[in-house]
């Protein structure tokens, strides 16, 4: 690679990425200490491995000119679908969901995590060809069909959280690609209204007479998924069931106060009252042990990380690079907002981890691959010779 390209590196973006990764190890060193009693540092050690190997993935992707991926769009898209089909037919089931492919009893991957990266790369090229041609509702059909097939395969697992991440990626990339804001926004608003009405009909027990026929309207979701979508509005109504996660999280964050209870001094997390406190609810541990100051510091790191991502994306040398950056930003932003929102009790619990912080190999590799894409765009923000 030409040395001139290295001058384009956004060092602030790299710095805050490294700070978030370091924060992950610090947080997991307390959040996961009591998950496996016989091996208290298991998740810290494995997370270190995922970070180091993920860094290699990010560097490799950064070195590759992102425009080269355009030549393999349909191969990557097809591989993505095949991988998701393998999960459905041959994947391993855990906790009622089939999301993993295990190569050994302890080593496996979660293809839906990598599917997000594959769809960003391929959908960006798909939309780049249609820039300026997304003015009417009929123009939205092809992009929708492009996204809907992998979404349906992920939804089938079932994995509602990742399916919603795809929706966020789709919306963000469509707007940046030039989709008519009034018509596309109107469709999104109409879809949100339909979903709201469907949920109301499903859960309502006191419908007017002319709507009695629709009471208990069946929806294509598992009952526990439906309950989680509404229980956050009143978690106390089912304290020992679907409301348990939210209540424990609220108690953990609320008890932290300004400065927190102290490192490894929390009760909800350390005594395992808080479920999944090393993955989906790791932010609750931050609130309990490091308090308001800790949570604000972590959110500040994410804020600068996202702002530098936007800066890199705005400087992309072409629409394809800008759309890749938009997809990555949409993915990270949705993950952060929903994870923090669900642990704070203002959003439904959807099982979305906190990026770069929560324990998990597939998620970390996916996140680092996304960072590699941003760095690739960053390195080539103007035409250079390689």
C-alpha positions as CSV (number, residue, x, y, z in Angstrom):
1,X,0.0,0.0,0.0
2,X,1.3,3.5,-0.9
3,X,2.6,5.3,2.2
4,X,0.4,8.3,1.1
5,X,-2.7,6.3,1.9
6,X,-1.6,5.9,5.5
7,X,-1.8,9.7,5.9
8,X,-5.6,9.4,5.4
9,X,-6.0,7.2,8.5
10,X,-8.4,8.7,11.0
11,X,-6.3,8.3,14.2
12,X,-9.1,9.6,16.4
13,X,-11.4,6.9,15.1
14,X,-8.8,4.2,15.8
15,X,-8.1,5.6,19.3
16,X,-11.7,5.5,20.4
17,X,-12.1,2.0,18.8
18,X,-9.2,0.8,21.0
19,X,-10.6,2.6,24.1
20,X,-13.9,0.8,23.6
21,X,-12.1,-2.6,23.2
22,X,-10.1,-1.9,26.3
23,X,-13.3,-1.0,28.1
24,X,-14.8,-4.3,27.1
25,X,-12.1,-6.2,28.9
26,X,-12.3,-4.1,32.0
27,X,-16.1,-4.4,32.1
28,X,-16.1,-8.2,31.4
29,X,-13.5,-8.7,34.1
30,X,-16.2,-7.9,36.6
31,X,-19.4,-8.7,34.7
32,X,-18.4,-12.3,33.9
33,X,-16.4,-13.1,37.0
34,X,-19.2,-15.3,38.5
35,X,-20.7,-16.7,35.3
36,X,-18.4,-19.8,35.4
37,X,-17.4,-20.4,39.0
38,X,-14.6,-22.8,38.1
39,X,-13.1,-20.5,35.5
40,X,-13.8,-16.8,36.5
41,X,-11.7,-15.3,33.8
42,X,-13.0,-17.5,31.0
43,X,-14.9,-14.7,29.2
44,X,-12.1,-12.2,29.6
45,X,-9.6,-14.6,28.1
46,X,-11.9,-15.6,25.2
47,X,-12.8,-11.9,24.5
48,X,-9.1,-11.1,24.3
49,X,-8.7,-13.8,21.7
50,X,-11.8,-12.5,19.7
51,X,-10.4,-8.9,19.9
52,X,-6.9,-9.9,18.7
53,X,-8.2,-12.1,15.9
54,X,-10.9,-9.5,15.1
55,X,-8.1,-6.9,14.8
56,X,-6.4,-9.1,12.1
57,X,-9.7,-9.3,10.3
58,X,-10.1,-5.5,10.4
59,X,-6.6,-4.9,9.1
60,X,-7.0,-7.4,6.2
61,X,-10.3,-5.8,5.2
62,X,-8.8,-2.3,5.5
63,X,-5.9,-3.2,3.2
64,X,-8.3,-4.5,0.5
65,X,-9.8,-1.7,-1.7
66,X,-13.5,-1.8,-0.8
67,X,-14.4,-1.3,-4.5
68,X,-13.1,-4.8,-5.2
69,X,-16.1,-6.2,-3.3
70,X,-18.4,-4.8,-6.1
71,X,-17.1,-7.5,-8.5
72,X,-18.3,-10.3,-6.2
73,X,-21.7,-8.9,-5.2
74,X,-23.9,-11.8,-6.2
75,X,-21.3,-14.4,-5.1
76,X,-21.3,-12.8,-1.6
77,X,-25.1,-12.5,-1.5
78,X,-25.5,-16.1,-2.6
79,X,-23.0,-17.3,0.0
80,X,-24.9,-15.4,2.6
81,X,-28.2,-17.1,1.8
82,X,-26.5,-20.5,1.7
83,X,-25.0,-20.0,5.1
84,X,-28.3,-18.9,6.6
85,X,-30.0,-21.9,5.0
86,X,-27.4,-24.2,6.5
87,X,-28.3,-22.8,9.9
88,X,-32.0,-23.6,9.5
89,X,-31.5,-27.2,8.3
90,X,-28.3,-28.2,10.1
91,X,-27.8,-25.6,12.8
92,X,-27.6,-26.2,16.6
93,X,-30.6,-25.3,18.7
94,X,-30.2,-23.6,22.1
95,X,-32.8,-21.8,24.2
96,X,-35.5,-22.5,21.6
97,X,-33.5,-20.9,18.7
98,X,-31.4,-22.3,15.9
99,X,-28.7,-19.7,15.3
100,X,-25.4,-21.5,15.5
101,X,-23.2,-23.8,13.5
102,X,-20.8,-25.7,15.7
103,X,-17.7,-27.3,14.3
104,X,-16.7,-28.8,17.6
105,X,-18.7,-29.1,20.9
106,X,-17.3,-25.7,21.9
107,X,-16.3,-23.9,18.7
108,X,-18.9,-22.4,16.4
109,X,-20.2,-19.3,14.6
110,X,-23.4,-17.4,14.4
111,X,-23.9,-16.7,10.7
112,X,-26.6,-14.0,11.3
113,X,-23.8,-11.8,12.7
114,X,-21.8,-12.1,9.5
115,X,-24.9,-11.7,7.4
116,X,-25.0,-8.0,8.5
117,X,-21.6,-7.4,6.9
118,X,-22.4,-9.3,3.8
119,X,-25.6,-7.4,3.3
120,X,-24.0,-4.0,3.8
121,X,-21.3,-4.8,1.2
122,X,-23.8,-6.2,-1.4
123,X,-26.7,-3.8,-0.8
124,X,-24.4,-0.8,-1.1
125,X,-23.5,-1.9,-4.6
126,X,-27.1,-2.7,-5.4
127,X,-28.2,0.8,-4.3
128,X,-25.2,2.6,-5.9
129,X,-26.4,1.5,-9.3
130,X,-29.9,2.9,-8.5
131,X,-28.8,6.4,-7.2
132,X,-31.3,8.9,-8.5
133,X,-33.7,6.1,-9.5
134,X,-35.6,5.7,-6.2
135,X,-38.3,8.2,-6.7
136,X,-41.5,6.1,-6.7
137,X,-42.9,3.4,-4.6
138,X,-42.4,0.8,-7.4
139,X,-38.7,1.7,-7.3
140,X,-38.6,0.5,-3.7
141,X,-39.7,-3.0,-4.6
142,X,-36.3,-4.3,-5.9
143,X,-34.3,-3.1,-2.9
144,X,-36.9,-4.5,-0.5
145,X,-36.8,-7.9,-2.2
146,X,-33.0,-7.8,-2.1
147,X,-33.1,-7.4,1.7
148,X,-36.2,-9.5,2.6
149,X,-34.8,-12.9,1.7
150,X,-31.9,-12.9,4.2
151,X,-34.2,-11.2,6.7
152,X,-36.8,-13.9,6.5
153,X,-34.1,-16.6,7.0
154,X,-32.9,-14.9,10.1
155,X,-36.4,-14.3,11.4
156,X,-37.1,-18.0,10.9
157,X,-34.3,-19.0,13.4
158,X,-36.0,-17.1,15.2
159,X,-33.8,-14.0,15.8
160,X,-36.0,-10.9,16.0
161,X,-33.2,-8.7,17.2
162,X,-30.9,-9.2,14.2
163,X,-33.9,-9.0,11.9
164,X,-34.6,-5.5,13.3
165,X,-30.9,-4.6,12.7
166,X,-31.5,-5.4,9.0
167,X,-34.5,-3.1,9.0
168,X,-32.3,-0.3,10.4
169,X,-29.6,-0.9,7.8
170,X,-32.2,-0.9,5.1
171,X,-33.7,2.4,6.1
172,X,-30.4,4.2,6.6
173,X,-28.9,3.1,3.3
174,X,-32.1,3.8,1.4
175,X,-32.3,7.4,2.5
176,X,-28.6,8.0,1.7
177,X,-29.1,6.4,-1.7
178,X,-31.7,9.1,-2.5
179,X,-35.0,7.4,-1.8
180,X,-37.8,9.9,-2.0
181,X,-38.1,11.0,1.6
182,X,-41.8,11.7,1.5
183,X,-42.8,8.5,-0.2
184,X,-40.3,6.3,1.5
185,X,-40.9,7.9,4.9
186,X,-44.7,7.6,4.3
187,X,-44.3,3.9,3.7
188,X,-42.3,3.5,6.9
189,X,-44.8,5.4,8.9
190,X,-47.6,3.4,7.5
191,X,-45.8,0.2,8.3
192,X,-45.2,1.3,11.9
193,X,-48.9,2.2,12.2
194,X,-49.9,-1.3,10.9
195,X,-47.5,-3.0,13.4
196,X,-48.9,-0.9,16.2
197,X,-52.5,-1.7,15.4
198,X,-51.7,-5.4,15.0
199,X,-50.1,-5.5,18.5
200,X,-53.0,-3.7,20.0
201,X,-55.5,-6.1,18.5
202,X,-53.4,-9.1,19.7
203,X,-53.1,-8.0,23.3
204,X,-56.4,-6.1,23.8
205,X,-59.0,-7.8,25.9
206,X,-61.6,-5.1,25.7
207,X,-62.3,-4.4,22.1
208,X,-65.5,-2.7,20.9
209,X,-68.1,-5.0,19.5
210,X,-67.4,-4.3,15.9
211,X,-63.8,-5.4,16.5
212,X,-64.4,-8.5,18.6
213,X,-63.6,-10.7,15.6
214,X,-60.0,-9.4,15.6
215,X,-59.3,-10.0,19.3
216,X,-56.2,-12.1,19.8
217,X,-55.1,-11.5,16.2
218,X,-52.4,-14.1,15.4
219,X,-49.0,-12.7,14.5
220,X,-45.9,-14.4,13.0
221,X,-43.9,-14.2,16.3
222,X,-43.3,-16.5,19.2
223,X,-45.4,-15.7,22.2
224,X,-42.4,-14.8,24.3
225,X,-41.3,-12.4,21.5
226,X,-44.6,-10.7,21.5
227,X,-44.6,-10.4,25.3
228,X,-41.2,-8.8,25.3
229,X,-42.4,-6.2,22.8
230,X,-44.9,-4.8,25.3
231,X,-43.8,-5.9,28.8
232,X,-41.3,-3.0,29.0
233,X,-44.2,-0.6,29.4
234,X,-45.2,-2.4,32.7
235,X,-42.6,-4.9,33.7
236,X,-44.0,-5.1,37.2
237,X,-47.1,-6.9,35.8
238,X,-45.0,-10.0,35.3
239,X,-42.1,-9.7,37.8
240,X,-41.1,-13.4,37.8
241,X,-41.6,-13.8,34.0
242,X,-41.0,-11.6,31.0
243,X,-40.6,-8.5,33.2
244,X,-37.7,-10.1,35.3
245,X,-34.9,-9.0,32.9
246,X,-36.1,-5.4,32.8
247,X,-36.7,-5.0,36.6
248,X,-33.3,-6.5,37.5
249,X,-31.6,-4.2,35.0
250,X,-33.5,-1.1,36.3
251,X,-32.6,-2.0,39.9
252,X,-28.9,-2.5,38.9
253,X,-28.6,0.8,37.1
254,X,-30.6,2.7,39.6
255,X,-28.7,1.4,42.6
256,X,-25.4,2.6,41.1
257,X,-26.1,6.2,41.8
258,X,-23.6,8.8,40.7
259,X,-20.3,6.9,41.2
260,X,-21.5,3.3,41.4
261,X,-21.0,0.6,44.0
262,X,-17.5,0.0,43.0
263,X,-15.6,-2.5,40.9
264,X,-16.9,-6.1,41.6
265,X,-19.1,-4.6,44.4
266,X,-22.4,-4.9,42.6
267,X,-25.2,-7.2,43.8
268,X,-27.5,-7.8,40.8
269,X,-24.6,-8.8,38.6
270,X,-22.2,-10.4,41.0
271,X,-25.0,-12.6,42.6
272,X,-26.4,-13.5,39.1
273,X,-29.8,-11.9,39.7
274,X,-29.3,-10.0,36.5
275,X,-29.6,-12.4,33.5
276,X,-27.1,-12.4,30.6
277,X,-25.0,-9.7,32.4
278,X,-21.9,-10.5,30.4
279,X,-23.7,-10.2,27.0
280,X,-27.1,-8.5,26.4
281,X,-27.2,-6.8,29.8
282,X,-23.6,-5.8,30.3
283,X,-24.5,-2.1,30.3
284,X,-26.5,-2.7,33.5
285,X,-23.3,-3.9,35.2
286,X,-21.6,-0.6,34.1
287,X,-24.5,1.3,35.7
288,X,-24.4,-0.6,38.9
289,X,-20.7,-0.7,39.5
290,X,-19.5,2.5,37.8
291,X,-22.6,4.6,38.2
292,X,-23.8,7.5,36.2
293,X,-20.3,8.6,35.6
294,X,-19.3,5.2,34.2
295,X,-22.3,5.0,31.8
296,X,-21.9,8.6,30.6
297,X,-18.2,7.9,29.9
298,X,-19.0,4.8,27.9
299,X,-21.7,6.6,25.9
300,X,-19.2,9.4,25.3
301,X,-16.7,6.9,23.8
302,X,-19.5,5.6,21.5
303,X,-20.5,9.1,20.6
304,X,-17.0,10.0,19.3
305,X,-16.7,6.6,17.6
306,X,-20.0,7.3,15.7
307,X,-19.1,10.9,14.9
308,X,-15.8,9.8,13.4
309,X,-17.6,7.1,11.5
310,X,-19.9,9.7,10.0
311,X,-16.8,11.9,9.2
312,X,-15.2,9.0,7.3
313,X,-18.4,8.2,5.5
314,X,-18.9,11.8,4.3
315,X,-15.4,11.9,2.9
316,X,-15.9,8.7,0.9
317,X,-14.7,9.0,-2.7
318,X,-17.8,7.5,-4.2
319,X,-21.4,6.5,-3.5
320,X,-20.5,2.9,-2.9
321,X,-18.1,3.9,-0.1
322,X,-20.6,6.3,1.4
323,X,-23.3,3.6,1.4
324,X,-20.9,1.1,3.0
325,X,-20.2,3.6,5.8
326,X,-23.9,4.3,6.1
327,X,-24.7,0.7,6.6
328,X,-22.0,0.3,9.2
329,X,-23.1,3.4,11.1
330,X,-26.8,2.3,10.9
331,X,-25.8,-1.1,12.4
332,X,-23.7,0.3,15.2
333,X,-26.2,3.1,16.1
334,X,-29.2,0.7,16.2
335,X,-27.3,-1.8,18.4
336,X,-26.2,0.9,20.8
337,X,-29.6,2.7,21.1
338,X,-31.6,-0.5,21.5
339,X,-29.2,-2.2,23.9
340,X,-29.0,0.9,26.1
341,X,-32.7,1.5,25.7
342,X,-33.7,-2.1,26.7
343,X,-31.4,-2.2,29.7
344,X,-32.9,1.2,30.8
345,X,-36.4,0.0,30.4
346,X,-37.5,2.4,27.6
347,X,-37.3,-0.2,24.8
348,X,-38.4,-3.8,24.4
349,X,-35.9,-6.6,25.2
350,X,-34.8,-8.0,21.8
351,X,-31.5,-9.7,22.7
352,X,-29.2,-7.2,20.9
353,X,-25.7,-7.1,22.4
354,X,-23.7,-3.9,23.0
355,X,-21.2,-3.7,20.2
356,X,-17.5,-4.0,21.0
357,X,-18.3,-4.5,24.7
358,X,-20.5,-7.6,25.1
359,X,-18.9,-11.0,25.2
360,X,-19.1,-13.0,22.0
361,X,-16.9,-14.2,19.2
362,X,-19.1,-13.9,16.2
363,X,-20.4,-10.5,17.2
364,X,-16.8,-9.2,17.8
365,X,-15.6,-10.5,14.5
366,X,-18.6,-8.9,12.8
367,X,-18.0,-5.6,14.5
368,X,-14.3,-5.7,13.7
369,X,-15.0,-6.5,10.0
370,X,-17.3,-3.5,9.9
371,X,-14.5,-1.3,11.4
372,X,-12.2,-2.7,8.7
373,X,-14.7,-1.6,6.0
374,X,-14.8,1.9,7.5
375,X,-10.9,2.0,7.5
376,X,-10.9,0.8,3.9
377,X,-13.1,3.7,3.0
378,X,-11.1,6.1,5.1
379,X,-7.8,5.0,3.5
380,X,-9.2,5.8,0.0
381,X,-11.2,8.9,0.6
382,X,-9.6,10.3,-2.6
383,X,-8.2,8.5,-5.7
384,X,-4.8,7.1,-4.9
385,X,-2.4,4.7,-6.6
386,X,-2.0,1.4,-4.9
